[in-house]
Amino acid sequence: MPGRKIGGKLSAYLRRKQESRPPNPPNPSNTYEPLSDAHAAYLKDLVKRAGKKDGTREIFGSSKHGYKLNPTVTREEVRRFEARWHLTLPDEYVFFLTKVGNGGAGPYYGLYSLENLDRYNEYLGFYDARDKEALPPFIDRNMSPVNWARAMEEMEDINDDNEYDVRMKQVCSGLLVIGTQGCTYDNLLMWKGSERGKIVYIDWNMEPEYGPFLTGLTFLEWFEQYFLEILAGHNLTSYGYISLKSQQELRKEYGGAVLTEDKLRILAGFHKFTEAEPETIELLLQRDRPETDGAKGELLFKLAPMKGLKMFEETIVGNHPQGAVACARRMPDQYKDRFYGKMLGLLYRPDIKDKARILFFLGDCSNRKAADLKGFAENMENSSEDRRTAVYVMGKCPDKLDFAEFFAKRMQGEDYWLAHAALQAMSRTPCAELTDTYEWMWKRYEGDRMMRSNLQIAFEANGIEKR
């Protein structure tokens, strides 16, 4: 059982659910009653204004929904849906469906229509009238990180389809998928339990260490604030995952935070801003604890690049260069070459973590050399993943042809992914010295479509046709 590591990650997710929530949903005019016709008109107008603001559809997912709301449905249609699937929809969602729109424009790729919800909620048909009250929601404010981890690990071991469906029925109790962020990430509306009426994010890979993200936002707060963020010109890449507070509120909260994980969470909230207030820059320049140096450096490179560069110079030669490693790739490309030597030195220091970050930074530098990375790639004390990354970066170096023998040895080794990395590093570069190795790999990996597709590229680069 992974225990504390999983518990720590999940508890941080659960703790953030309230802290990321705005104090009160804005009501610019203060002239309408909640869930009234005037409220509906305000939301429709909000969507329209956001659509005009994002005329070129730059916001992620906006080209899918086009800032258009579907025609509303009747309360009778809602009641039929509830009766069919044995559930009771939250009031805010019913108001939205009947007064604002039956899906359409919304966060990420938008909102599904009522009539299409069953397509995205395959377990709806598993519930009967008794389950409405008798079966508690699995996703809940009181959900233990250990319980989530244990349940997911147990599900990984289930081989019987019927048993798996029974477990999924428990996990999906009380949730309704109403939209998607793409890939395996969906937006859920909880219709019972402590999060009833609120939005939860889930990754359907359902890894034990990554549980659902409780936003703490009610449906209408989540919907409305999304379009307000667009009008404010904020970055929506992580909408709902990071704080919705203003810069002033975040600065105040940061000053009162004690735990490092809380300070890092608060700093993440600044990423939505495209411009920083002077007081924010001042806060980011304060090196109050080493563990926040990387997060502050990332933000400075985004919001005030030259100040970020100054802080980076101080950090990389200071007592905590790990902070420089954390933010290095955010540095504007034109400055990276000057730090190549110092970052290369950190690569070979055993006390420095996140070697992959350093390797990718070195790969961004125009003065990179395969000769500088060979020793790291050969050192078996480094993790196999880091050695693979080193081989990949060596493949981007202009002097890589000087190390054909090195690449050949990795291609013929027992580590499949290291062999794959070495092959990809050289496959598009003519190198007659490697053709015998390619022939050997062609025989060894007969039936392996991935390896053979890369080998075909390698043969073609050397003027050899292979089928």
Secondary structure per residue as TSV (DSSP state, phi and psi in degrees):
chain	resnum	aa	ss	phi	psi
A	1	M	-	360.0	123.7
A	2	P	-	-61.3	-29.8
A	3	G	T	66.8	-120.4
A	4	R	H	-60.5	-38.9
A	5	K	H	-59.2	-48.1
A	6	I	H	-66.0	-45.7
A	7	G	H	-57.9	-40.3
A	8	G	H	-63.9	-45.2
A	9	K	H	-65.0	-46.4
A	10	L	H	-69.3	-39.3
A	11	S	H	-63.7	-32.8
A	12	A	H	-65.1	-39.3
A	13	Y	H	-59.7	-49.2
A	14	L	H	-67.6	-35.4
A	15	R	H	-68.5	-30.4
A	16	R	H	-75.0	-13.3
A	17	K	H	-60.1	-37.4
A	18	Q	H	-88.0	-33.8
A	19	E	H	-70.5	-24.3
A	20	S	T	-87.4	-2.8
A	21	R	S	-84.4	132.3
A	22	P	-	-65.0	150.0
A	23	P	S	-56.4	-45.6
A	24	N	S	-149.1	140.7
A	25	P	-	-63.3	134.7
A	26	P	-	-64.9	148.4
A	27	N	-	-140.5	84.1
A	28	P	S	-54.1	-39.8
A	29	S	S	-92.6	-23.3
A	30	N	-	54.9	29.6
A	31	T	-	-110.6	-3.9
A	32	Y	S	-118.3	153.1
A	33	E	-	-83.8	143.2
A	34	P	T	-56.7	139.6
A	35	L	T	64.7	25.2
A	36	S	S	-98.4	172.8
A	37	D	H	-61.3	-36.4
A	38	A	H	-65.5	-37.3
A	39	H	H	-63.1	-43.6
A	40	A	H	-62.5	-41.9
A	41	A	H	-63.2	-39.7
A	42	Y	H	-61.4	-44.6
A	43	L	H	-65.8	-40.2
A	44	K	H	-62.8	-42.4
A	45	D	H	-66.6	-35.8
A	46	L	H	-61.4	-44.0
A	47	V	H	-62.8	-43.0
A	48	K	H	-63.0	-43.7
A	49	R	H	-65.6	-38.7
A	50	A	H	-64.8	-37.7
A	51	G	H	-63.4	-37.5
A	52	K	H	-69.7	-38.6
A	53	K	H	-62.2	-41.7
A	54	D	T	-101.1	57.4
A	55	G	T	-62.1	-30.2
A	56	T	T	-93.9	6.7
A	57	R	-	56.9	52.1
A	58	E	-	-81.4	-26.5
A	59	I	S	-66.6	134.3
A	60	F	T	-53.7	128.5
A	61	G	T	85.7	-11.8
A	62	S	H	-68.2	-29.7
A	63	S	H	-67.8	-19.4
A	64	K	H	-75.6	-48.9
A	65	H	H	-95.8	-17.9
A	66	G	T	59.4	20.0
A	67	Y	T	58.3	32.9
A	68	K	-	-113.7	134.1
A	69	L	B	-97.1	140.1
A	70	N	-	-74.8	156.5
A	71	P	-	-56.8	145.2
A	72	T	-	-69.5	165.6
A	73	V	-	-111.4	169.8
A	74	T	-	-89.4	162.6
A	75	R	H	-63.3	-30.9
A	76	E	H	-65.0	-39.0
A	77	E	H	-65.5	-37.4
A	78	V	H	-64.3	-44.9
A	79	R	H	-62.0	-39.3
A	80	R	H	-64.8	-39.6
A	81	F	H	-62.3	-45.8
A	82	E	H	-62.8	-41.7
A	83	A	H	-67.9	-38.5
A	84	R	H	-65.2	-39.2
A	85	W	H	-106.7	6.6
A	86	H	T	58.4	55.3
A	87	L	-	-147.8	168.5
A	88	T	-	-126.2	114.6
A	89	L	-	-73.7	145.3
A	90	P	-	-61.8	149.2
A	91	D	H	-57.4	-43.4
A	92	E	H	-61.8	-37.4
A	93	Y	H	-71.5	-39.3
A	94	V	H	-62.6	-44.3
A	95	F	H	-56.6	-45.0
A	96	F	I	-62.4	-48.2
A	97	L	I	-62.9	-35.2
A	98	T	I	-96.7	-16.9
A	99	K	I	-122.1	-25.6
A	100	V	I	-109.7	-59.1
A	101	G	-	-176.2	144.6
A	102	N	S	-87.3	69.2
A	103	G	S	84.0	-171.9
A	104	G	B	108.0	-130.7
A	105	A	S	-57.2	138.1
A	106	G	-	175.7	178.0
A	107	P	S	-55.2	146.4
A	108	Y	T	58.9	-119.6
A	109	Y	T	-87.7	9.9
A	110	G	-	96.1	-170.5
A	111	L	B	-113.0	139.6
A	112	Y	-	-73.6	152.0
A	113	S	-	-79.8	157.9
A	114	L	G	-56.6	-43.4
A	115	E	G	-70.9	-15.0
A	116	N	G	-103.5	-0.3
A	117	L	H	-61.4	-35.3
A	118	D	H	-65.4	-23.0
A	119	R	H	-68.0	-28.5
A	120	Y	H	-106.7	3.9
A	121	N	-	-130.0	73.5
A	122	E	T	-63.3	-19.6
A	123	Y	T	-94.0	2.9
A	124	L	G	-56.7	-39.4
A	125	G	G	-71.4	-5.2
A	126	F	G	-85.3	-10.7
A	127	Y	-	-100.5	147.7
A	128	D	-	-121.5	-176.2
A	129	A	T	-59.9	-33.3
A	130	R	T	-66.5	-33.2
A	131	D	H	-69.2	-22.3
A	132	K	H	-54.9	-42.2
A	133	E	H	-106.1	-32.1
A	134	A	H	-79.8	-30.2
A	135	L	S	-97.1	111.0
A	136	P	-	-72.4	156.8
A	137	P	-	-71.3	140.7
A	138	F	S	-79.3	-40.9
A	139	I	S	-82.1	115.2
A	140	D	-	-155.1	157.1
A	141	R	T	-56.5	-33.3
A	142	N	T	-90.1	7.6
A	143	M	-	-61.5	124.1
A	144	S	-	-78.9	134.0
A	145	P	H	-56.0	-37.4
A	146	V	H	-66.6	-39.5
A	147	N	H	-63.9	-42.4
A	148	W	H	-61.4	-48.6
A	149	A	H	-60.3	-44.4
A	150	R	H	-63.5	-43.9
A	151	A	H	-62.8	-41.9
A	152	M	H	-68.7	-38.0
A	153	E	H	-67.1	-37.8
A	154	E	H	-65.5	-38.2
A	155	M	H	-65.6	-32.9
A	156	E	H	-62.6	-25.0
A	157	D	T	-93.8	-2.4
A	158	I	-	-80.5	126.6
A	159	N	-	-108.4	-17.5
A	160	D	-	-88.2	125.9
A	161	D	H	-61.6	-41.1
A	162	N	H	-64.9	-41.9
A	163	E	H	-64.8	-38.4
A	164	Y	H	-64.2	-41.9
A	165	D	H	-63.7	-37.7
A	166	V	H	-61.6	-43.6
A	167	R	H	-67.4	-40.7
A	168	M	H	-66.6	-32.3
A	169	K	H	-61.0	-39.3
A	170	Q	H	-67.8	-45.6
A	171	V	H	-64.1	-37.5
A	172	C	T	-88.9	0.7
A	173	S	T	-60.8	127.2
A	174	G	T	85.9	3.1
A	175	L	E	-114.1	155.1
A	176	L	E	-139.4	119.4
A	177	V	E	-75.1	118.4
A	178	I	E	-114.9	-4.1
A	179	G	E	-177.5	175.5
A	180	T	E	-135.1	154.9
A	181	Q	E	-101.2	-2.7
A	182	G	E	103.9	160.2
A	183	C	T	54.9	-123.9
A	184	T	T	-102.8	11.0
A	185	Y	E	-101.6	124.8
A	186	D	E	-123.8	159.8
A	187	N	E	-102.6	123.8
A	188	L	E	-108.9	143.3
A	189	L	E	-109.8	119.7
A	190	M	E	-81.8	134.4
A	191	W	-	-113.4	3.0
A	192	K	S	-156.1	166.0
A	193	G	S	90.4	-171.5
A	194	S	T	-63.6	-25.5
A	195	E	T	-100.0	17.4
A	196	R	T	-53.2	130.5
A	197	G	T	84.1	-2.2
A	198	K	E	-110.4	163.4
A	199	I	E	-96.2	135.4
A	200	V	E	-127.9	140.2
A	201	Y	E	-101.3	141.8
A	202	I	E	-139.1	145.0
A	203	D	E	-105.0	117.2
A	204	W	T	-72.8	-1.3
A	205	N	T	-66.7	-23.9
A	206	M	-	48.4	53.3
A	207	E	-	-67.8	142.3
A	208	P	T	-56.7	-35.4
A	209	E	T	-86.7	-6.0
A	210	Y	-	-126.6	97.9
A	211	G	-	-86.5	179.1
A	212	P	-	-58.8	149.1
A	213	F	E	-102.0	114.3
A	214	L	E	-86.6	109.4
A	215	T	E	-72.9	-26.6
A	216	G	E	78.7	-0.6
A	217	L	E	-95.1	134.0
A	218	T	E	-69.6	166.6
A	219	F	H	-55.8	-48.9
A	220	L	H	-71.3	-33.2
A	221	E	H	-61.4	-46.2
A	222	W	H	-61.8	-44.6
A	223	F	H	-67.3	-51.1
A	224	E	H	-64.7	-47.0
A	225	Q	H	-63.3	-29.8
A	226	Y	H	-58.6	-47.1
A	227	F	H	-75.8	-29.9
A	228	L	H	-65.2	-36.8
A	229	E	H	-65.2	-37.5
A	230	I	H	-63.4	-46.0
A	231	L	H	-63.2	-30.2
A	232	A	T	-81.3	-6.7
A	233	G	T	76.7	22.9
A	234	H	-	-84.2	157.9
A	235	N	-	-76.5	128.8
A	236	L	-	-108.7	15.7
A	237	T	T	-54.4	-41.0
A	238	S	T	-115.7	37.8
A	239	Y	T	-56.6	129.6
A	240	G	T	91.5	-22.8
A	241	Y	T	-87.6	-29.5
A	242	I	S	-114.1	167.5
A	243	S	-	-59.7	146.1
A	244	L	-	-101.0	10.7
A	245	K	-	-76.4	163.4
A	246	S	-	-75.2	168.2
A	247	Q	H	-60.9	-41.0
A	248	Q	H	-62.1	-43.7
A	249	E	H	-65.0	-39.9
A	250	L	H	-65.8	-40.5
A	251	R	H	-62.6	-42.9
A	252	K	H	-63.9	-43.4
A	253	E	H	-64.9	-39.3
A	254	Y	H	-62.5	-41.3
A	255	G	H	-62.9	-29.3
A	256	G	H	-92.5	-8.5
A	257	A	-	-75.4	143.7
A	258	V	-	-109.1	-46.6
A	259	L	S	-75.8	142.2
A	260	T	H	-60.9	-40.8
A	261	E	H	-63.6	-31.8
A	262	D	H	-70.8	-40.0
A	263	K	H	-64.1	-40.0
A	264	L	H	-65.8	-39.3
A	265	R	H	-62.5	-42.7
A	266	I	H	-65.8	-43.3
A	267	L	H	-59.2	-36.2
A	268	A	H	-59.1	-29.3
A	269	G	G	-64.4	-22.2
A	270	F	G	-75.6	-13.2
A	271	H	G	-67.4	-18.5
A	272	K	G	-76.2	-15.9
A	273	F	-	-87.3	141.3
A	274	T	S	-96.7	-15.7
A	275	E	S	-135.3	147.2
A	276	A	-	-113.5	141.0
A	277	E	-	-72.1	151.5
A	278	P	H	-53.3	-37.7
A	279	E	H	-66.5	-30.6
A	280	T	H	-69.7	-43.6
A	281	I	H	-60.2	-41.4
A	282	E	H	-60.6	-42.4
A	283	L	H	-63.6	-42.3
A	284	L	H	-67.7	-26.2
A	285	L	H	-80.4	-15.3
A	286	Q	-	-77.1	122.5
A	287	R	-	-98.0	77.9
A	288	D	-	-79.6	-24.8
A	289	R	-	-158.9	142.8
A	290	P	G	-58.2	-34.1
A	291	E	G	-65.6	-17.0
A	292	T	G	-100.4	-1.9
A	293	D	H	-58.3	-43.8
A	294	G	H	-64.0	-45.3
A	295	A	H	-63.7	-40.3
A	296	K	H	-68.8	-38.6
A	297	G	H	-62.0	-42.6
A	298	E	H	-57.7	-45.6
A	299	L	H	-66.6	-39.9
A	300	L	H	-65.9	-39.6
A	301	F	H	-62.0	-30.4
A	302	K	H	-81.2	-43.4
A	303	L	H	-98.7	-26.8
A	304	A	-	-152.5	76.0
A	305	P	H	-52.5	-42.1
A	306	M	H	-68.1	-36.0
A	307	K	H	-69.1	-34.9
A	308	G	H	-63.7	-38.3
A	309	L	H	-64.4	-41.6
A	310	K	H	-63.0	-43.6
A	311	M	H	-65.8	-38.3
A	312	F	H	-61.9	-43.3
A	313	E	H	-59.6	-38.1
A	314	E	H	-71.9	-39.0
A	315	T	H	-71.3	-41.3
A	316	I	H	-68.9	-23.8
A	317	V	T	-104.7	2.7
A	318	G	S	-87.2	-162.2
A	319	N	S	-82.5	-7.6
A	320	H	-	-136.3	67.5
A	321	P	T	-66.2	-10.0
A	322	Q	H	-59.2	-31.4
A	323	G	H	-64.1	-37.3
A	324	A	H	-65.9	-39.5
A	325	V	H	-60.2	-41.4
A	326	A	H	-64.2	-31.8
A	327	C	H	-112.0	0.9
A	328	A	G	-56.1	-41.6
A	329	R	G	-71.9	-14.2
A	330	R	G	-78.5	-10.2
A	331	M	S	-64.3	137.8
A	332	P	-	-54.5	137.1
A	333	D	G	-56.2	-33.2
A	334	Q	G	-67.6	-11.2
A	335	Y	G	-105.8	-5.7
A	336	K	G	-68.0	-36.6
A	337	D	G	-57.4	-35.2
A	338	R	G	-67.4	-18.0
A	339	F	G	-105.9	8.4
A	340	Y	H	-56.6	-48.4
A	341	G	H	-63.0	-44.5
A	342	K	H	-66.7	-40.4
A	343	M	H	-68.7	-35.2
A	344	L	H	-63.1	-39.0
A	345	G	H	-62.4	-39.1
A	346	L	H	-66.9	-30.8
A	347	L	H	-58.6	-36.7
A	348	Y	T	-93.7	2.9
A	349	R	-	-86.4	121.9
A	350	P	T	-65.8	-20.6
A	351	D	T	-84.1	-7.8
A	352	I	-	-93.8	131.9
A	353	K	-	-97.6	-179.3
A	354	D	-	56.4	52.1
A	355	K	H	-62.7	-28.7
A	356	A	H	-62.1	-37.3
A	357	R	H	-60.6	-43.2
A	358	I	H	-64.4	-44.6
A	359	L	H	-61.1	-43.7
A	360	F	H	-66.6	-35.8
A	361	F	H	-61.5	-47.8
A	362	L	H	-59.4	-35.6
A	363	G	H	-67.2	-22.8
A	364	D	H	-79.1	-17.0
A	365	C	-	-81.5	139.8
A	366	S	T	-75.8	-17.6
A	367	N	T	-97.8	22.3
A	368	R	-	-67.3	149.1
A	369	K	-	-137.4	133.1
A	370	A	H	-63.1	-32.0
A	371	A	H	-60.4	-31.2
A	372	D	H	-74.4	-22.5
A	373	L	H	-103.6	-13.8
A	374	K	H	-58.0	-44.5
A	375	G	H	-61.7	-39.1
A	376	F	H	-66.5	-43.5
A	377	A	H	-65.4	-27.1
A	378	E	H	-87.5	-17.0
A	379	N	-	-76.0	110.3
A	380	M	T	-69.6	-11.7
A	381	E	T	-73.7	-19.9
A	382	N	S	-78.9	152.2
A	383	S	-	-64.3	153.4
A	384	S	H	-62.0	-34.9
A	385	E	H	-65.5	-43.0
A	386	D	H	-66.4	-37.9
A	387	R	H	-65.6	-37.2
A	388	R	H	-64.0	-41.5
A	389	T	H	-63.2	-40.0
A	390	A	H	-61.5	-42.1
A	391	V	H	-63.3	-41.7
A	392	Y	H	-59.4	-46.3
A	393	V	H	-68.2	-36.2
A	394	M	H	-58.1	-33.7
A	395	G	T	-67.3	-14.3
A	396	K	T	-94.7	-3.2
A	397	C	S	-88.0	142.4
A	398	P	T	-66.4	-20.2
A	399	D	T	-98.2	18.7
A	400	K	G	-65.3	-27.3
A	401	L	G	-65.7	-18.6
A	402	D	G	-71.7	-8.6
A	403	F	G	-123.7	34.8
A	404	A	H	-58.2	-40.6
A	405	E	H	-63.1	-39.6
A	406	F	H	-60.0	-48.5
A	407	F	H	-65.0	-39.5
A	408	A	H	-61.1	-40.9
A	409	K	H	-62.8	-40.0
A	410	R	H	-69.3	-37.8
A	411	M	H	-63.9	-29.2
A	412	Q	T	-96.8	5.0
A	413	G	S	-81.6	178.6
A	414	E	S	-85.1	-19.4
A	415	D	-	-77.9	107.6
A	416	Y	H	-57.6	-49.3
A	417	W	H	-73.4	-27.7
A	418	L	H	-69.1	-39.9
A	419	A	H	-62.7	-40.9
A	420	H	H	-63.9	-42.7
A	421	A	H	-63.0	-42.4
A	422	A	H	-65.0	-40.3
A	423	L	H	-63.6	-47.4
A	424	Q	H	-63.1	-34.6
A	425	A	H	-62.6	-29.9
A	426	M	H	-114.5	-8.9
A	427	S	T	-61.3	-30.3
A	428	R	T	-97.3	5.1
A	429	T	S	-111.6	121.7
A	430	P	-	-57.6	127.9
A	431	C	-	-156.9	94.1
A	432	A	G	-59.3	-26.7
A	433	E	G	-64.2	-19.6
A	434	L	G	-101.2	-3.9
A	435	T	H	-62.9	-35.8
A	436	D	H	-64.3	-38.1
A	437	T	H	-65.6	-39.7
A	438	Y	H	-62.9	-40.1
A	439	E	H	-63.5	-41.2
A	440	W	H	-63.2	-43.1
A	441	M	H	-66.6	-35.6
A	442	W	H	-59.4	-39.1
A	443	K	H	-74.9	-43.1
A	444	R	H	-64.2	-39.0
A	445	Y	T	-104.1	36.7
A	446	E	T	-60.8	128.4
A	447	G	T	90.4	-8.2
A	448	D	-	-92.9	100.5
A	449	R	H	-64.1	-37.0
A	450	M	H	-67.0	-49.2
A	451	M	H	-62.9	-43.5
A	452	R	H	-68.9	-33.1
A	453	S	H	-65.1	-37.9
A	454	N	H	-70.8	-35.4
A	455	L	H	-66.6	-37.0
A	456	Q	H	-60.7	-39.8
A	457	I	H	-62.6	-42.1
A	458	A	H	-64.1	-42.6
A	459	F	H	-63.8	-43.9
A	460	E	H	-61.7	-38.4
A	461	A	H	-62.6	-23.9
A	462	N	T	-104.9	14.8
A	463	G	T	74.5	23.4
A	464	I	-	-113.9	127.6
A	465	E	-	-91.7	127.1
A	466	K	-	-132.3	131.6
A	467	R	-	-125.0	360.0
